[in-house]
């Protein structure tokens, strides 16, 4: 079923009499029938702010930048935008058949396979009533299977940058009739190094196409890409710029690195049945932490790019269904995950910047539900994390890590509430249960017990009501406000401090070259270098706090080999708005060193 030719004109004329759609309650009946019918069948009763914003009259005929938090209904908003681009009443040439593959009218690019799959799922039910089909093209999937899907002539293709570019350059996706190109989570794709792929894809699109970008944040590199490809663009907000998701509460715990795992266990045990997403720095950290949690009794699994697609799918389905309660993820792996009822996000490693905090925390508090974002902060990182909270404009409640006594008290209260609910149910004469084996056993135990208290105590011990693990002892961190938090005596060897180097991608920087330069200049080992973030003009990296003092002494000396290269301490607050680099690809630097060492050894064995 197609759109009536005047449908969008009718909607826009209807809305043109009001100053802003953000101030109007838009009814589904005001939308074209295919869209309103699809929304009604899915149980929608109202539109979110970002969905209403893209329907404003002044967005028609413009490329859009959708700036909205995750969980705000952004996918449906993108569906409205695509529908307007491809279903308008403007005349279009008939689309010929591409014998080699597909000739779509819309292309959506996403950073991860999971986000591409989620977009396909949502856009399919929304746009199918208008006669349009969707297809997913992502890395890690079978080429023959994707070729068969493309030959089915999908009108909308959703995929990841590398695989989409591959199919386009091979001629299996003909871009000559594309009217709408959407880059979802554009900043994340740039962080992951997909700039060249994105440019190659957009360059192939038909002249006059619309190009829309969507993200919770628009850092300088994303703005530069938008300026290059968008024409007469408009920015639409799901909320006022800088407004945070009020459904998410934030709290932070000061934790010594040596107590991180114990603190995480205690936080999880406060509400062991809640679906929880735990963030760490690298893939290796995700695998290690998930294994430690599993050994402690938690139903936990890692999610990272190291997993095969089939295993990733099984892991996510187990998390959605509640088979596993804790998912340990990296920033990249979790981008685009849309899992209902994630009540907590725990940052076992603090986010690298305010944007990472926004994206991570956005996995909870979705669709109007409440969520909680919890950050474990090592003392040496407290100042940087505090500045990050300020930049993100979030109110954070600093509290001590739950103690063993607090964890047990919470467990006892849960058990009491559960038992009282069960007893109240038995008090109802209409629901009196028939005597059964357990009823008879309970009567026998009470008859034979001299004192019911020891009996109940033993039953409680066997019930393991505290959760899958025993709570841990965590040392309280004393806040010394009149001393430097980053001094040598307080710096822990597992803490990392940020540095800046005036060496970026424009000068040919990559993680391998920068790592070698930093180790040579600072006379440190690769294992003492943490996260590396390559920027356009400059880059940042982390150094283990234990060696920072000696590192600074070495890098301050002039370098005859690279006299123009300068290394200094990095203050994210000072460089706010000046192109702070985005996080580089994993893995951590010392893992990169091991990889090159293995390659070098294998090469020499081959020569021998």
N, C-alpha and C positions, 0 to 999 in steps of 0.2 A: 504494500500500500504506500503510495507516495504522498508527499505534502500537497495540500491545495496551494495553488500558485500564489495566493494572496495571504497565506497564513502568517508569515513573518511580518508582512506589512501591517496586517491587522493588529498583531501584538504590539508592534512599535508605535502605531498610531494610538493605541490604547494607553501605552505608557507615556507617550509624549506629553500628556496633559499634567503630569506630575513632575516635580523638580528632580526627584531621584528615586530610583527603584529601591534604594536602601530604606526609604521611608514608606514604602508601599507593601502591602500584603498581596503578593501576586498569587492568584488562584490558578490551580492546574487547568481549569477550564479556559484560562486565557492563553494557554500554550497551544501550539498546533496539536491536533488530535493524536498523532502517533506518539509524541512525547508525553502528553498528559496521560494517555492510556497506559503507557509503559510504567510511568511513575506510580499511578494509582494501583496497578497490579502488584507492584513491589511494596505496597503499604506506605508510601510517602504521603504525609499529610501537610507538609510545608516545605519551603525552600530555605536553604541556609544563606547567610549574607553573601558569600562568594558566588553562589548560584544566581542570586538576584542581581548581583553587581554586573555579571557578564551580559545581562539582558537590558542594561541601561541603553537608552536610545543613542547616546554619544559613543557607544562602543561599535556601532555598526560601521562596516567598511574600514576598520582599522586593525592593525596588528596589535595583539594584546600581550601584556605582561601580567600574569595572575600571581599576586603576592598573597599567599594565605597559608595558615598553619596546617600541618598534617592533621587528618581527621576532620577537616572542615567541610567535606563534600566537594573537594576540588575536582575529583574525577568526573562527577556528573556535570559540573560547570564546564569542564573541557568538552564533554559530550554536547552541551548546548552550543558551544562555539563551533565545533566541527559541523554540527547539523546546520547551523546558519551558513557556513561557508559552502557546503556541498549541496544543500537543498534549497538555496535561494531561487527566486524566480528569474534570475538573470539567464539569458540564453547561453548554452554551452554546446560545443561540438559533440556529436555522438562519439562515445568511446569505442574505438576499434578493439578487436581481440588481439591479445599478445600470445602468439603461439608458444613462446618459450616460457611464459610464466604469467605474471599479473600486471595489470595496468590500473593501479588504485587511484582514487580521488582524494584520499587523505592518508597521511603517514604520521605516526606517533612514535617518538623515540624516547626510550626510558633507560636508566642506568643499569638496572638489574633484571634478571630473568623473572624474579618474583613480582616485581612491579609491572613488568610487561604482561605477565599472566593475569594480574589483578585488573589492569586496565582493559585487557581483552574481555574479561568476564563482565565487567560493568558496562562497557560500551556496547557489547553484543545485545544484552537485554534492552538497553535504551534505544538503540538505533535499528534493531532488526525489524520492528513494525514499519519503519519507513522504507524497507526494501534493501537494506545494506548489511553486508556480512563482514565479519572481522577475522583476522588471521594473525597468529603470533609467530614471529621469526626471531629466535634468540640463539646465542652461542650455546654450545653443549648439547644441542639437539641434532637429530639425524638429518643430513642433507636430503636424502631421498624422500623422507617424510615431509620435509618442508617444501620440496619441489612439487609434490602431489597437492599440498595445500595451496600453493601459489597458482597451480593450473586450474583450481576451482574458481578462479577469478574473484577473489575477495576485493571489495571496494575500499576497505580500510585495513591497513597493515600496521601492527604494533610490534616493535622489536627493540633490540639492543643495538648500539651504534656499529660495532664491528661486523656483526653478521648482516645487518641491513646494508651496509656499504658493500660488502662482498657480493651480495645478490644483485645490487644495483649495478655494480661495475661489470658483472658477468652478463647483464642483460635480462636477468630473470625477474627483475622489478623495473618496469618502465615508468619513469617519473614524469613523462611529458604531459599527463593529464591531472597531475596532483594539484588540487586547489587549496589544500590546507596542510601545513606542516606544524606539528606540535612537539616541542622539546619539554618533556616533563622532568622535574628535578634537574634543571639545566645546570645549576651550580655544582651538583654532585658529579655530573658527567664531566665537567671541566676539571674537577678535583681528580678524577680518575684517569685523566690524560686523554680524553676522547675529543679534544678540540679539533684535531685534523679530520677525524671521522665525521664529526658534525658538520664541519664546513664542506666536506666533500658531498655529503648527503643533501644539504640545503642548496648547494650550487647546481645540483642536477634537477631540482624541482622546476616545474613549468613557470614561465614568466607570468607575473601577475598573481602568483599564489600568495595566500596569507601565511604568515609565520608567527606562531604564538609560543610564548615561553611561560612555564609555570614553576614556581618554587616558593618555599617559605621565606627565602632570603635571596637578595640580588646583590652579591658582592661585585667589586669592580670588574673582574674578568667576565662575569655573566653580563654585566651592563655593556661591556665592550662588544661582546658577541651580538647582543641585541641591536646596538647602534649600527653594526655592520650590515645586518640582514633585515631588520624590521623597517617598515615604511610608515611614517606618520603614526607612531605607536601610541597606545594608551595604557596606563597602569591601573589595574583594578585591584581593590583590596577587599578581603573578606572581613576585615576589621580595620580599625584605625591603625596607621603605620606605627609599629612598635608595641601594639597591644598584645599582651600575652594571653594564652589560653587560660581563662579563669577556672576551668574545670580541673586543672592540674595544680596540686600543692607541691612545694619544694622543701626538702629538708636536707641538711648536711651533717655528717659526723666526722669529727677529727679522729683519724686512725693512723697509728704508726704502721708503716709498711709491713713490719713483721707480724702485726695483728690483723692484716687485711682479711685473710680467709676466716678467722674466728669472728670478726665483726660481720662479715657477709652471712655466715651461718646464723648468727643471732638475729640479724634483720629478717632473714627468710623465715626463721622459726616463729617470729611474732605472728605471722599469718601464713602458715605452711601450705594452705590449700589454694592460695591466690596464684593466678597465672602471672609469672614474673619474667621480665626480660632483663638480662644482666649484660652490661657493656664492658668490653675490655679493649686494649690497645691493638693487639695483633691476632692473627689467626692462631699462632702457636699458643698465645695466652688463652684463647677461647677453648682450644682442645684441652689444655692442661687444667684450667679451672673447672670445666665441665666434668672431667675425669675425677678431680678431687671431690666435687660435690656428689657425684654418683657414689664414690667410695664412702662418703659420709652418710649415705642413705637417701639422698634427694633424687627425685626423678628428673634428671638434667641431661641435656645434650647440647653440643656445640652446633653453630651454623656459620659456615664460612665458605669462601670461594674454593677451598680445597676439596669440598665434597662433590661427588658426581651428582648430576642433576636428579637422578632417581632417588639418591639418598637424601638430598636436600628436600625433595618433595615429601618423602616419608617422614622426615623430621618435622617439617612444618605441619603436616596433617596430624601427627601425634601431639604436637603442641596445641593445635586448634581443638582437638577432641578431648584434651585433658589427660591423655596417657602420660605425657610428661608435663611437669609444672614449671620447670625452669629452662629457659633457652639462653645460652651464652653466645653472644654475637659481637662482631666488630661493626664499626660504623657503616662500612660498605655493604656487608652482608645483610644488615637489617633495613637498609634503605628500601622503601617501597612495601615493606611488610604491612599487611592490613589484616590483623587478627583481632577478632572481637574479644572484649573483656580482658584485656591486659591491664590489670589493676595497678601494677607497680613496674617502674623502670629503676634499676639500681646501677649506678655508675661505679663499678669496681675500680676502674681507672677513670679519673676525671676527664671530661670532654676537653678537646684541644682549644676550643674557642666558643664564643657565644652561639654561633650558628650550629655547631655540633650539639651543643646543649639543647637547642630548639628542636633539631631533627630527632635526636635520641628521645627526648621527653615526649615528643609528639606521637610515640607509639602507644601511649596511654592517654586517658581522658578524651577518647574519641566518641563522636556521635552523641554528645551531650552527657556522657557518663563521666564520673569522677575518676581521677587517677592521681598517683603519687610518684614523684621523681626524687630519688634518694641518691646523694653523692657521698662517696667515701673519700675524704680529703686527707692526704698525708700532710704533716705539719709544714714541710718545706714548700708545699704548693699552695698553702692557704692564701697568701697574698695574691697570687695570680688567679686563683679560683674566685676570690672575692671580687676582683676586677671583672672577671668574666660574668659573674652574676649581675654586676652593675650594668655592663654593656647589654646583657640580655633583658634588663629591666624586669627581673623576677625578684620577688620577695622570698627569701630563704630563711627557714628557721633552723638555727644551729642547736643541736642537742647532742648529748653524750650517746655513745653506742649502747644499745640495750644490754643490760647486765644479765647474768645467769638468773638472778632472782626475778627480774622483770619478765624474762622469757617464760619462766615456770609459772609466774602469776598469771600471765596472759593465757597460758595453756589451761590452767585450772579454771579460769573464768569461762573459757570456751566450753570445757567439759560440763561445768555446772549448768550453763545455759542450755546445752544440748540435752542433758538429762532432765532438766525442768520441763523443757518442751515435750519430751517423751512422756513424762509423768502426767502432764496436763492432758495429753492426748488419751492416756489410759483412764483419766478421771471422767471422761465423757462416757456416760452409760450407753450411748448409742454405738460407741466404737470399742466396747469391752472385748479384748481378744479372747479367743478360745484357749483353754489351758493347753500348753504344748510342752515339749521336752525341756526347754529353758525355764519355763514357769515352774515345772516340777523340780528342776534342779535348784532353782532359787529358793524354793520353800525348804528343800532338804538342807541346803547350806545354812539357812537361818536357824533351823531346828538344832543342827549339830554344833553351831558356833556358840561358844560360851560368851563371847563378846563380839558383837557385829563390827566394831571398829577395826580390829586387826584383819577381819575378813575383807572388808571394803578396801582397806589399804593394800592388801595383796592383789585384789582384783585391779586396782588402779595401776599398780606397778606393771601388771601384765597387759594392760590396755595400751601402753605406750602413747598416751594421749598428748604428750608433749610435742610430737612430730617425728619426723624420720631420723633425727639426730639429737644428741645431747647438746645443750647450749655450752658455749665456750667462755673461758675467762678472757676478758679483754682489758688491757691496761688503759686507764683513763689518761687522756692527754691534757696536761695542764697548760693553759693558755698564758704565755708570758708576754704581755703586751708591751713591756718596756725594754725588750731585748729583740734583736734582729732575729726573725724567724728563720732566716736563711743562713745563719752563721754556721761555721764549720762544725761546732760541737752539736748542733741540732740537725745537721744534714744527714740523712740516712743514705746508705749506699744504694737503695732501691728507689730513691727519689730522683727526679729529672728536672733540670733547669734549662730554660730556653735561651738560644743564641740566634743572632742574625748575621748573615753574610751577604755582601753585595755581589752575589753571583747567582744569576737566575737562568731561566730557560732561554732567554734571548741570547745569552752568552754561551749556550750549549750545555748548561748544567743538567745533570740528571743525578739520581740517587747514588749511583756507583762512583761517579767522578767527585761528587761533593764529599762522600764518605772518605775517599782516599785523601782528598785535600785536607779535611778536618783532622784526620788522624796524623797526617804528616806535620801540619802546622802546630797542633796542640800536643803532639807526642803522647797520644792516648791510643787505646785499642779499639777495634770496631765494636766490641761488646759493650764499650762504655759510651756509645752513641745511641740515642733513642730514636724517636720519630723524626723523620726528615720530610720537610714540606717544600717542594720546589715551586717558587713563584715566577712571575714573568721577569721582573727586574731584580729581585732578591729572594733569598730562601731563608728558612729557619730550620734549626735542628736542636735536639736536646742532648745534654751531656749529663752523665751521672754526677750527682751532687758531691760525691766523695772526692772526685778529681777536679772539681771546678776551679779551685784556687790555683793549682799548678797549671791547668789548662789556660787560664787567663794570663798567667805570666809568660807563657810561651807564645800565644797568639798576638800579644802586644808588640812583639819584636818584629821589625821589618822582614819581609820575605823576599829574597833576591829573585826567586823564580816567578812570583806573582806579586809584584810590589803594589799593584792597585787593589788587591783583594784585602778587605778589612772585615774583621770578625769582632762583634761586640755583643754585650748582653741585650736581649730582646725584651722590650716592654710592649705587649699588645695594646695597652691603653694609649700609649704615645702614638702608635701607628694606626690608630682607629681611623678608618676611611681612607688610608693611603695604600691600599692594595695588599693587605696582609695575606701571605701565601695560604693556599688551601692545603690540607693534609695530602702528602704524597702517598703513593701506593704502598701497601704492606709488601714484604714483612719488615720487621724491625731490623735495624742496620746490622746487628751482629749475625743475624740469620743470613743476610746478604753476603757477609764475609765468608761464612761457611760454604755457601753455595759456590762462590768463585774459587775457594780453596779446593773443593772437590773436583771442579772442572779442570783446574790446573794440574792436580795429581793424575787425573784420568788421561790428560793430554800427554804427560811425560811417560806414563806407562805405555801408552800407544807408540811413542817414539822409541821406547826401549825394546 
